[in-house]
Amino acid sequence: MADPATLTAIAKAAAAALSDERIRKTIGWTIAAILSPFILIIVLICSLLSGTSNHNNTAVELCFHGGVIPGSMPADYREYIGDMRHSFTLIDGAIETVNPQMEDGGSLDDYRVKAIFYSLFFGSESPSRMEHRKYVDCFVTYEERTRTVEHDDGTTSEETYIVAVSIKSLPQVYNNIRDLFDRVINYEDQANANEIYYRALYGTGAPIEDDDSTLWEDWTPEQLVDFYSDLPAGEMGTEAVRLGFSRLGDPYSQARRGQGNYTDCSYLVQWVYKKLGINIPGTAAAQGKYCVDNGLVIPKSNLAPGDLVFWSHKPNGRFMNITHVGIYAGEGKVVDASSSKGKVVYRNLFDSDKQVLYGRPYGSAKKP
């Protein structure tokens, strides 16, 4: 289904057309009568979709920051919010017992802990009855350490004690949660948790892509040896590089990608291959999944001009936690739309330890 903004634009355009007397005379009242019910349906759909989105955003705000639950909100949402608030109170209490066990002023990121819980259990039956202390323990490990204790008589002795250590690797946290609740946690769950975290903490959506290695959390990619294909390199790859070069210097923007010369990493790749008659998805993670699903994955040793290089610079909950993509240009170089540089650049193939996938989109010659 088209997104609400698109449907709204269609409805407004159609409604404007029907209100124009000259157009009415041109198309006739019969066609106008036929169109009118469809316009009403479109407006209704837009209203429903917008309302659902508003309820979701309001629920996040109310759960994390409190406030009066609107009486106009559906009864089930009001119940979900109340139960999630109770859960958050229990989680806060569990965090308060764990933080004092940390050293050097360490503490858990309570927004992260609660955002993941919200994404997994909002709307579930009685999440406030779950074992919240055990859930919070999924975010820490407990280590036995020793320290020297000085006694009043001037003597010293060694004693052991337990310290809580925050787990920095989100994949490890998710594995712990899987084991605790015996449930599958997919990429969509993780992406949703990341979105909720940013909306609760910053009031804005989570960034989808970038090539910034800040906050790298030592994520280990899946082993894809069995997915590798022996795909021949071809002239189409060289043409992909040429098209990529034609965009050098174009400004980077996720929000404005496709407007004028603005692009981001995945839009550049999508644009290049669309010019070559190959349709691929619109985000770096989805492009990586497309390569895996269609047998277009190659080993790094087989990289040829036009191939795609995928990076995972930080956990984002999307496929393989992919956050960036570039077009291999040969001789150890890549052309990509860089968020850190703010434009499309030609540079050395970087961050080899964070490259997680390589693909050849034209390998199967899939066309629209």
N, C-alpha and C positions, 0 to 999 in steps of 0.2 A: 504493500500500500504506500502511496506517496506520503511524504511527511506533512504535518499540519500546515506549515508555512506555504508549501506548494498548493495544497488544497484551498487554503484561504485566498491566495493570489488568484487562482482560477475562479473562485466564487465571486470575488470582487470584480474581476474583469467581466465575467458574464453578467453580473448584476448591473454593472455600469452600462453594458451594451443594451440591456433590456430597458434601461431608464432613458436611453437616448431616443427621442421621437423619430429622428431620421432613420435610425437603424431599425426601429420597430416597423416603419413603413416599408423598409427594404426587405426585411426577412418575413414580415407578416405576423399577424397575431397568432396564427396556428403554431408556427415554430416557437414563438415566445411562450405559448401555453405549454408546449412540450418541454421546453428548457426549464421553466420555473420550478417544477417539482424537484428536478435534479439539483438545482441551485440550493434549494432548501435542504436537501439531503446532505450535500457537501458541507453547508454551513453547520448542520447538526453534527456531522462527523468531526469537523474541526473543533467544535465546542466540546465534544466528549473527550477527544484526544488531549486538548489543552487542559481540560478539567482534571484528567487523570495525572498529567504531568505536574499540575499545580498541587494536587493532593500529595504526590510523592515528595516534592520539594518541601512542602509545608510539614509533612511528617518528619523529615530529617531535621528540620529546624526545631520542631517541638520536642523531639526526642533528645536532641543534644543540648538545646539551650532553654528548654522550658517554655512556659507561656500557656495561655488559655486555648484549649482546643475548640475550634469554631463549631457551633451547633449545626452549621450547614454541611459539615463533613460527614460522609457516610458513616453509619454506625459501626461497621466492621473496622474502618480506619481508626475511629476513636478508640475502639477496644485494642487494636494492635498497638497504637501509640501508648496507651496506658500500660500495657504489659511490657512493652520495650523500655519504658521509663523505669518500671520496677526492676527490670533486668539490669539496667544501667546503674541503678543504686547498688545492687548486689555486686556488680562488677567493680564499681568504685571502691566498695568495701574490701574486696579481695585485693585490689591493687594497693590499697593502703597497708595491707599486711605484708605485701611482697616488697614494696619500695624500701622500707627500713633495712631489709636484708641485703641491699645492694651497697657497694662501696663507691667511694669517690663521687658522691652526690648523684649517682645514677638513678634513673627512674624509668618506668615504662611509659610509652607514648599512649596515654589513655584514649586519645582520639582514634589511633590505629586499632587498639584492642576492641573498642566499641563499634567502629565502622565495620570491621570484619564480622563481628557478632550480628550487627544489624543486617548486613547483606545476606547472611546465611539463614537468619531466623525471623526476620520481620514477617509477620503474617502466619507464622507457625503456631501450632497449638501450645499455649502456655510455655513460652521460652523462659519465663521467670522461674519456672520450677527446675531448670537445668542446674547442673553442678558448676556454678560460676567460678568457684575457686580453682577447680581442675581446669576449667577453660583458660583462666588467666595464667595458670602454670604452663600452658602451651607456648607462652611467649618468653619463658625463661628456662635456664638450666640451673641446677644447684650443684655447687662445687664445695668440696671439703678442703679447707685451707688451714695453714698453721700460722701462729703468731707468737711472738715472745711477750710474756707477761712479767712485769717487774713487781715484786712483792715488797711489803713494808720493811722487811729486814734487809733489803738490798739484793736479795737473790732473784734469779729469773728462772722461768720455766717455759716450756713450749706447750701450747694448747691448740686443739683443733676447733674449728668453727665452720658453720655452713654459710655460704654467701650465694645470693641470687645473681645471675648474670643474664642480662637481656640478650635474646637471640636476634642477631642482625639480619639473618637470612629469612626472608618471607616464605620462600618455598619450604624451609624447614618448619616454620610455624604452621603452614597449611598441612604439612604431613602430620604434625602432632595433633591438629584438630581432626583430621581424617581418622586417625587412630582412636581418638577419644570418643567421637560420635559415630564412628563406623558409617561414614557417608562420603559420597563422591563430591569433590570440590573441583569444578571445572574452570576453564579460563574465563567464562562469563561471570561466574561467582567472584573471581578475583578482580576482574575489571570493575564490577559493580562496587566491590568494597573500596577500591581505589577512588572511584568517582565519589562515593559517599564521604570518604575521608577528606577529600579536597573541598567538597561542598560544606561539610560541617566545620572544618577548620578555617577555610579561606573564603567561603561563600561563592566559589566559582568552580567550574568543571575541571576535572583533571586533565593535564596535558596529555595528548595522545602520542606524540612523537618528538624526539629531539636527539641530538648527538652529543649531549653533555654527559660525561662520565661521573659527575657528582652523585653521591648517594649510591654508588655501585655497591651491591650487597652480596657479591661473590656467588651469583647464580650460576649453576652448572647446567648447560644445555642437555637436552635429551640426546641419546646416541642415535644417529640417523644413518649408520652404515648400510642398513638393509634398504634404505630408501634411495640410495644413489643410483643414477642411471647413466649409461654410457651414451651421452647425447652428442652428436656431431656439431662442431662449431660451424657457423655459416656467415655469409655476407650480411645478413640481417643484423647481426651483432655489431658489426662495424658501422652500419647505418644508425643503430641506436646510439652509439657513442657520438657520432656526428650531430645527431639531433640534440643530445645532451649538451654538447659544446655550444650549440646555438643559443642556449639559455644562460651561459656563463654571465655572472654579474646580476642576474635578475633577483629582485629582493625576496627575502624569505618571510612568509607569514602563514600560519595555519588558518587564522581566522579569515584571511582574504585570498586564500589560494584559488586560482582560476580566475581571479578578477585582474584584468590588465596583465602585467608581467609577474604578479605575485605567485609564488609557489612554495610548497614545502617538499620534504624529501619524497613522500609517496606520490604526490601529485605530479612531480617531475617525471617519475618512472611511469606512471599511468599515461601521462601526456605523450611521452616518447613512444611507448608501445602502441598507443591508439593510432599514432601517425603511421605506424607500421602495419595497421590492420589487426592488432591483437588487443582484445579487451581484457584487462586484469583489474582486480579490486582497487579500492581507493585508499587503503591504509597500509602501512608497512607490514603490520602483523597479518592482515588479510592476504597481502601479496605473498608472504612467506607460506601461509597455509595453502594458498592456491598452487604454489610450486610443489609442495609436498603431496597434495591431493591429486595432482595431475602428472606425477612422475617426472617432474622437471628439476629435481634436486641433483646437484653434482658435487663431487669432492673439491676442496679448495685447490688441489693439485691440477685440476682440469680447467681452472678459470680462463676464460677467453673474453675479448672485448664484447661488451653488450650484456654480459652476465650480471646478475644482481647479487650484491653482498648485503647481508642482514646482520644488524648488531642488536645486542641486548645490553643497554647501558644502565638499566635499572628495572626492577620489577614493576610491571604495569598491569598484570593480570590478563594480558592478551596472549595470543598464540606464541608460545615459546618466549614470552616476555619481550618480544621484538619491539624496539623503539626507533629504529632508524634503518634506512635502506639507501644504497647508492648504486651507480652503474659502473662496473669495472671497465676501465679504459685501456687496459694493457700496460705492461712494463711496470707493474706495481703501483699504478695510479688509479684514482677513482674520481668520477664526476658526481657531485651530489649537492642537494640543497641543504645547506648547513644552518642549523639554528644558532650555533655558537658564533659562526662567521656572519650570519645575517644575510646570506646571499648564496647563489649557486657558485660552487668553486670546483677547481681541478686541483687535486692534491694527492699526496702519498696515501696509500691504503693504510689506514690507521687502526689503532686499538685491536691488534690481532687476537688478544685474549678475550675480547668481547664479541668477536664475529661468531655467529651461531648457525648460519645457514647460507648456502650459495645456490642460486637457481638460474635456469636458462629458459625464460618465458617463451621463446620462439621454438623450443625444442620439439613440441608436438604440433607446431603450426596451427594452433587453435585460433580460429578467426570467428568474428561475429556472424 
